[in-house]
Amino acid sequence: MLLSVLCGWLLNGAARAQVPYNVIDWKAPTTLNTYLIQQLHQQSDQRRAAFAAALKSGAAMQAYQDTVRARYRRLLGPLPARTPLKAHVGGKIERAGYLVEKIIYESTPRHHVTANLYVPKGKGKWPAVLLFCGHEATAKATESYQKTAILFAQNGFVVLVIDPISQGERYQLTDATGKPLTRGGTTEHTLLNGGAALVGTSVPAAQLWDNVRGLDYLLTRREVDPDRIGCIGNSGGATQTAYFIGYDPRVKVAALCSYVASGERNLELTGPADGCVQIPGAGQAGLDIAEWPIMFAPKPLLLLAGRYDFIDYASIQTAYHELKQVYTELEKPSRVNLFTYDDGHGISKPKREVAVAWFRRWLRDDGQLVPENNLATLSAEQLNCTATGQVNTAFPKESTLSEQYLGQAQELASRRQPLTYASLTAAIRHVLALPEATVIVPPVEASAEGSVQAKGIAMRKLLLRRAGQPPLPALLALPPNNLPPARSLSGYPTKARLHLLIAPIWLPNI
């Protein structure tokens, strides 16, 4: 018996010439996405219920924070060991009232991080701020980030501005001349995160570790007061900041600018972001992007928003409302605030002024307003820490993330034991998040949706349905005069049923 099951998702997405083969009579490409969004809302409903229960008392909220932190740490997986930073200053630039130093350190052996350190002139211990950059290719040299750092330095803060992975001087996938091989940093993030996921980690975890080691370096500086540490970031840098303040207790004050405040809403509106934003498994762990600022409470936290940002402003308002409830339960309602300006994406002058004033309030104990005057910035070349402009060409033995992930994969392969059929299927179920074999699932029903002829072969159009799962279109090809009724799966011979159900991996336990 000739039996062939062709997955309808592919057929329905093919050219219009193949319309006769279509099984579904609606816009099929939306089906899977709609199903996933429904799953997303179910996960988020569970998260909302847990959060609502935590709002009943301060003790309940603290317990909620503890469980969120524990889930976050499990999600990150094991982080690298602290190894020697081997930090050095590659040069200094004298500016009016402050210095800019060119810093290079190793977050892991032979994996170099480039950064600029802004140091106020004068003596004494200064409060310090980590500034995490958004997705601009120029990273630490971006004009708005330079101006943010300068304004902080003018107000008595040491500032470390770090080049993120795949930006500035830290592209990981380059040719021999240092030219990036991808169309941009976000594409590189996504490619790297694909490799990271295969060995049980993520690009957000790698960025987090770069930033943790950046704070380690900052605390080696004699100019820095270790008890007065802040953190601020814009856009993708705000995501880095959120992940950082949820992990590192040394941070005392923080600000998030143009922050994607709701993972649920963002996935619904625009789909998944690039690989440095979302940690695989967060939804399954019951964690939304709103969770990380909640972990930071009741330390002082400022949200900076543009009313006309492409980032959903309603999500920012919702996140602020949740945070206000959290801080109120923890008896510190004045420590969280939202500043909105009538502009778009980014950390503009009004936002910079409010941010620096916020840090002055909590780290310098004054409420002084902070006006920003004309600030002169430097070129990316002037701020470069490496001689070549890229770590891949400046350090011949640079350990890129892709090389690290390959090494981890090879090490895992060397320890992998042969799997039995049972252990292999269990592992596949776990990795694909399929129901366990012991879970009782509803039966699959196959409805007939007509037939089509192709080169003398009659193919039955089938639509496989199971309650709670998306319908699966398929074609069943049999020898001539051998088309059984298709009201249910029981209408097919046993062998046909077996082969019919091998292909759709999201219909297990049949």
C-alpha positions in Angstrom: 0.0 0.0 0.0 1.3 3.4 -1.0 0.8 5.9 1.8 2.0 9.5 1.8 1.1 12.2 4.3 2.1 15.6 3.1 2.0 18.3 5.8 -0.6 20.9 4.8 1.3 23.8 6.4 3.8 23.5 3.5 1.2 22.9 0.8 -1.0 25.8 1.9 1.9 28.1 1.9 3.0 27.2 -1.7 2.2 29.0 -4.9 -1.4 29.6 -6.0 -0.9 27.0 -8.6 -1.2 24.4 -5.9 -4.6 25.7 -4.6 -6.3 22.4 -5.7 -4.2 20.6 -3.0 -5.3 23.0 -0.2 -7.2 21.4 2.6 -8.0 24.4 4.7 -10.5 27.0 3.4 -9.3 29.9 5.5 -6.1 31.9 5.7 -3.9 29.0 6.8 -0.7 31.0 7.5 -2.3 32.7 10.5 -3.4 29.4 12.2 -0.2 28.4 13.9 0.6 32.0 15.1 -2.9 32.4 16.4 -2.6 29.1 18.3 0.8 30.2 19.8 -0.6 33.5 20.9 -3.5 31.7 22.6 -0.9 29.5 24.4 1.0 32.7 25.3 -2.1 34.3 26.9 -2.8 31.1 28.9 0.8 31.2 30.3 0.4 34.9 31.1 -3.0 34.3 32.8 -1.2 31.9 35.2 1.5 34.5 35.8 -1.1 37.2 36.5 -2.9 35.0 39.0 0.3 34.4 40.9 1.1 38.1 40.9 -2.4 39.0 42.1 -2.0 36.6 45.0 1.4 38.1 45.8 -0.2 41.6 46.2 -2.1 40.4 49.3 0.8 41.4 51.7 4.4 42.5 51.8 5.4 39.0 52.9 3.6 37.4 50.0 5.3 39.8 47.6 8.7 39.0 49.0 8.0 35.3 48.6 6.9 36.0 45.0 10.2 37.8 44.4 12.2 34.9 45.8 10.5 32.4 43.6 10.9 34.6 40.5 14.6 35.0 41.3 15.0 31.3 41.6 13.3 30.6 38.3 15.4 33.3 36.7 18.6 31.7 37.9 17.5 28.3 36.6 16.6 29.8 33.3 20.1 31.4 32.9 21.8 28.1 33.6 25.3 27.9 34.9 27.3 31.1 34.3 31.1 31.1 33.8 33.5 31.2 36.7 35.1 34.5 37.6 38.5 34.5 35.9 41.2 37.2 35.9 39.9 40.4 34.1 43.3 41.3 32.7 42.0 44.8 32.4 44.0 47.6 31.0 43.6 51.2 30.0 44.4 51.7 26.3 44.4 55.5 26.4 42.9 58.6 28.0 41.2 61.6 26.5 41.2 64.9 28.5 37.9 66.7 28.5 36.6 69.7 30.4 35.8 68.5 33.9 36.3 64.8 33.2 38.5 62.1 31.6 37.5 59.4 29.1 39.5 56.2 29.5 39.6 53.4 27.0 39.1 50.1 28.9 39.5 46.5 27.7 38.9 43.5 30.0 38.2 39.8 29.6 34.8 38.6 30.8 36.0 35.1 30.1 39.5 34.0 29.0 40.4 35.6 25.7 36.9 37.1 25.3 37.5 40.8 25.3 35.0 43.5 26.3 35.6 47.1 25.2 34.3 50.1 27.2 34.7 53.8 27.9 35.1 55.0 31.5 34.1 58.6 32.2 35.8 59.9 35.4 35.1 63.3 37.0 38.2 65.3 37.8 38.8 65.8 41.4 39.5 63.7 44.5 37.2 61.5 46.6 35.0 58.5 46.1 32.4 59.0 43.5 29.1 57.1 43.0 29.2 55.0 39.8 26.8 54.1 37.0 26.9 51.3 34.4 25.4 52.5 31.1 24.2 49.7 28.8 23.7 50.5 25.1 20.8 49.8 22.9 21.1 48.3 19.4 22.9 51.2 17.7 25.9 49.8 15.7 28.1 52.5 17.2 27.3 51.4 20.8 29.3 53.3 23.3 30.1 56.0 20.7 26.4 56.7 19.9 25.7 60.4 20.5 22.9 60.0 23.0 24.9 57.6 25.1 27.9 59.8 25.1 25.8 62.7 26.2 24.2 60.6 28.9 27.7 59.6 30.2 29.0 63.2 30.0 26.0 64.6 31.9 26.5 62.0 34.6 30.3 62.8 34.8 29.5 66.5 35.1 27.3 65.7 38.1 29.9 63.7 39.9 29.5 60.1 38.7 32.0 57.6 37.3 30.3 56.0 34.3 31.3 52.8 32.5 29.8 52.5 29.0 30.1 48.9 27.7 30.0 47.8 24.0 27.5 44.9 23.9 28.1 41.7 22.0 27.7 42.3 18.2 28.0 46.0 18.4 30.8 48.6 18.5 34.1 46.9 18.6 32.6 43.5 19.5 31.2 41.9 16.4 31.6 38.1 16.8 31.1 37.0 13.2 33.6 38.9 11.0 35.9 38.2 8.1 39.7 38.4 8.4 39.6 42.2 8.1 37.0 42.7 10.9 34.1 43.4 8.6 30.8 42.0 10.1 29.4 39.0 8.1 25.8 39.7 9.0 23.5 42.6 8.0 23.6 44.0 11.6 24.0 43.3 15.2 20.5 42.1 15.8 20.9 39.4 13.1 24.1 38.3 14.7 22.4 38.2 18.1 19.8 35.9 16.7 22.3 33.6 15.0 24.4 33.4 18.1 21.4 32.7 20.3 20.5 29.8 18.0 23.8 28.2 18.8 23.6 29.1 22.4 20.2 27.4 22.8 21.7 24.1 21.4 24.1 23.9 24.4 21.7 25.1 27.0 22.5 28.8 27.3 21.6 32.2 25.7 23.0 35.4 24.4 21.3 37.3 27.2 23.2 35.2 29.7 26.5 36.0 27.9 25.7 39.7 27.9 24.8 39.5 31.5 28.1 38.0 32.3 30.0 40.7 30.4 28.1 43.3 32.5 28.7 41.5 35.8 32.4 41.5 35.0 32.1 45.2 34.0 30.9 46.0 37.5 33.7 43.8 38.9 36.1 46.0 37.1 34.4 49.2 38.2 34.8 48.2 41.8 38.6 47.9 41.4 38.8 51.6 40.7 39.9 53.7 43.6 37.6 56.6 42.5 34.5 54.5 42.9 32.3 54.2 46.1 31.3 50.5 46.1 28.2 51.3 48.2 26.8 53.7 45.6 26.3 51.8 42.3 23.6 52.5 39.7 22.6 51.1 36.4 20.8 52.6 33.4 20.0 51.5 29.8 18.0 52.4 26.8 16.0 50.1 24.5 18.1 46.9 24.2 20.3 48.4 26.9 17.2 48.7 29.1 16.6 44.9 28.6 20.2 44.4 29.6 19.6 46.6 32.7 16.5 44.7 33.7 18.3 41.3 33.4 21.2 42.8 35.4 19.2 44.3 38.3 17.3 41.1 38.6 20.7 39.3 39.1 23.3 41.5 40.8 22.4 42.8 44.3 25.3 45.3 44.2 23.1 47.7 42.1 21.3 50.2 44.4 19.5 52.5 41.9 18.3 51.9 38.3 16.5 53.4 35.3 15.0 51.8 32.3 14.4 53.9 29.1 12.3 52.8 26.1 11.8 49.4 27.8 9.8 46.6 26.3 7.7 46.3 29.5 5.5 43.3 28.5 6.8 40.2 26.8 3.2 39.1 26.3 2.1 42.3 24.6 5.3 42.6 22.5 4.9 39.0 21.1 1.3 39.7 20.3 2.0 43.0 18.5 5.3 42.4 16.8 6.4 38.9 17.3 9.7 37.7 18.9 12.6 40.2 19.2 16.2 39.4 18.3 18.3 36.9 20.2 19.7 39.2 22.9 16.2 40.1 24.2 14.4 36.9 24.9 15.6 34.0 27.1 14.4 30.6 25.8 12.0 29.0 28.2 10.9 32.2 30.0 7.2 31.8 29.2 7.2 28.1 30.3 8.9 29.2 33.5 6.1 31.7 34.1 8.3 34.8 33.7 7.3 37.9 31.7 9.7 40.8 31.0 7.8 42.7 33.6 9.2 40.3 36.3 12.8 41.7 36.2 12.0 45.2 37.5 9.8 43.5 40.2 12.8 41.6 41.4 14.6 44.9 42.0 11.9 46.3 44.3 12.0 48.2 46.7 15.2 49.7 45.4 14.8 53.1 43.6 13.7 52.5 40.0 12.8 55.0 37.3 11.0 54.3 34.0 11.6 56.7 31.1 9.1 56.6 28.2 8.4 58.4 25.0 4.6 58.8 24.5 5.1 58.2 20.7 7.7 55.4 20.9 7.2 52.4 18.7 7.4 50.5 22.0 3.9 50.0 23.3 3.3 52.9 25.7 0.2 51.2 27.2 2.5 48.3 28.3 4.8 50.8 30.0 1.8 52.3 31.9 0.6 48.8 32.9 4.1 47.9 34.1 4.3 51.1 36.1 0.9 50.4 37.7 2.1 46.9 38.7 5.4 48.2 40.1 3.6 50.9 42.1 1.5 48.1 43.7 4.7 46.1 44.4 6.5 49.1 46.0 3.4 50.0 48.0 3.2 46.5 49.4 6.9 46.8 50.3 6.2 50.2 52.0 8.4 52.2 49.6 5.9 53.7 47.1 8.1 56.8 46.5 11.0 54.8 45.2 9.4 54.1 41.8 8.5 56.7 39.2 7.5 57.0 35.5 8.6 60.0 33.4 7.0 60.4 30.1 8.0 62.9 27.4 6.2 63.7 24.1 8.8 62.2 21.9 9.7 58.8 20.5 12.3 56.1 21.0 15.6 56.8 22.8 17.1 58.6 25.7 16.6 62.2 24.7 17.8 65.3 26.5 14.7 65.6 28.8 15.0 62.0 29.7 18.7 62.3 30.4 18.1 65.3 32.7 15.5 63.5 34.7 17.6 60.3 34.9 20.7 62.1 36.3 18.5 64.0 38.8 17.0 60.6 39.9 20.5 59.2 40.5 21.6 62.4 42.3 18.6 62.0 44.6 19.3 58.5 45.6 23.1 58.2 45.3 24.1 61.8 46.3 21.2 62.7 48.6 20.1 65.8 46.9 17.1 66.8 44.7 19.0 69.2 42.4 17.6 69.7 38.9 20.1 68.8 36.2 20.1 71.1 33.1 22.0 69.8 30.1 24.0 72.4 28.1 25.6 71.9 24.8 27.8 68.7 25.1 30.6 68.0 22.6 30.9 64.4 21.6 33.7 62.4 20.0 33.9 60.1 17.0 33.8 56.3 17.2 37.4 56.2 16.0 38.5 58.5 18.8 36.7 56.4 21.4 37.9 53.0 20.1 39.7 50.9 22.6 41.4 48.6 20.0 43.9 49.5 17.4 41.9 47.9 14.6 38.4 48.8 15.7 37.3 45.2 16.3 38.4 42.7 19.0 38.5 39.9 16.4 41.3 41.5 14.5 43.0 43.2 17.5 43.4 39.9 19.3 44.5 37.0 17.1 43.4 34.4 19.6 40.0 36.0 20.4 37.5 33.5 21.8 34.2 34.4 20.1 30.9 33.3 21.3 30.4 31.0 18.3 33.7 29.3 19.1 32.7 29.0 22.7 29.4 27.4 21.9 31.1 25.0 19.4 33.6 24.0 22.1 30.7 23.4 24.6 28.9 21.3 22.0 32.0 19.2 21.3 32.6 18.7 25.1 28.9 17.6 25.5 29.3 15.2 22.6 32.3 13.6 24.2 30.3 12.8 27.3 27.1 11.7 25.6 26.0 8.2 26.2 24.0 6.0 23.8 20.3 6.4 24.3 17.7 3.7 24.4 14.5 4.2 22.4 12.6 5.1 25.6 15.2 7.6 26.8 15.5 9.1 23.3 11.7 9.6 23.0 11.6 11.1 26.5 14.4 13.5 25.6 12.6 14.6 22.5 9.5 15.2 24.4 11.3 17.2 26.9 13.2 19.4 24.4 10.1 20.0 22.3 7.9 20.6 25.4 5.5 17.8 24.3 3.1 16.2 26.8 4.5 13.3 28.8 3.6 9.8 27.6 1.4 9.3 30.7 -0.7 12.3 29.9 -4.2 11.4 28.7 -5.0 13.5 25.6 -8.1 13.8 23.6 -8.4 11.5 20.5 -7.6 12.8 17.0 -10.5 13.0 14.5 -10.0 13.1 10.8 -12.6 14.8 8.7 -12.8 14.4 4.9 -12.4 17.7 3.0 -12.7 16.4 -0.5 -10.1 14.8 -2.9 -7.8 15.7 -5.7 -6.2 13.8 -8.6 -2.5 14.0 -9.3 -0.9 11.9 -12.1 -3.5 9.2 -11.8 -3.3 9.1 -8.0 -6.4 10.0 -6.1 -5.6 11.8 -2.8 -8.0 12.3 0.0 -7.9 15.7 1.7 -8.0 15.2 5.5 -8.1 17.7 8.4 -6.8 16.2 11.6 -8.3 17.8 14.7 -7.7 17.4 18.4 -9.3 19.5 21.1 -7.0 22.3 22.2 -4.5 21.9 19.3 -4.4 23.6 15.8 -5.9 21.5 13.0 -3.4 19.7 10.8 -4.2 19.5 7.0 -2.8 16.4 5.2 -3.1 14.5 2.0 -3.6 10.7 2.0 -2.6 8.9 -1.2 -3.7 5.3 -1.7 -3.8 2.9 -4.7 -6.8 3.3 -7.0 -10.2 2.2 -5.7 -8.9 2.0 -2.2 -10.2 5.2 -0.6 -11.8 4.3 2.7 -14.3 6.6 4.4 -12.7 9.4 6.4 -15.1 10.2 9.2 -12.6 9.2 11.8 -9.2 7.7 12.2 -10.8 4.3 12.9 -11.9 4.2 9.3 -8.4 3.5 8.1 -6.5 0.3 8.2 -4.2 -0.1 11.2 -1.0 0.3 9.1 -2.4 3.4 7.5 -3.2 4.9 10.9 0.3 4.3 12.0 2.0 6.0 9.1 -0.6 8.8 8.9 0.3 9.8 12.5 4.1 9.7 12.3 4.7 13.0 10.6 2.8 15.6 12.8 5.2 16.0 15.8 2.7 18.2 17.7 0.1 15.3 17.8 1.9 13.0 20.3 0.5 10.0 22.3 -1.7 8.5 19.5 
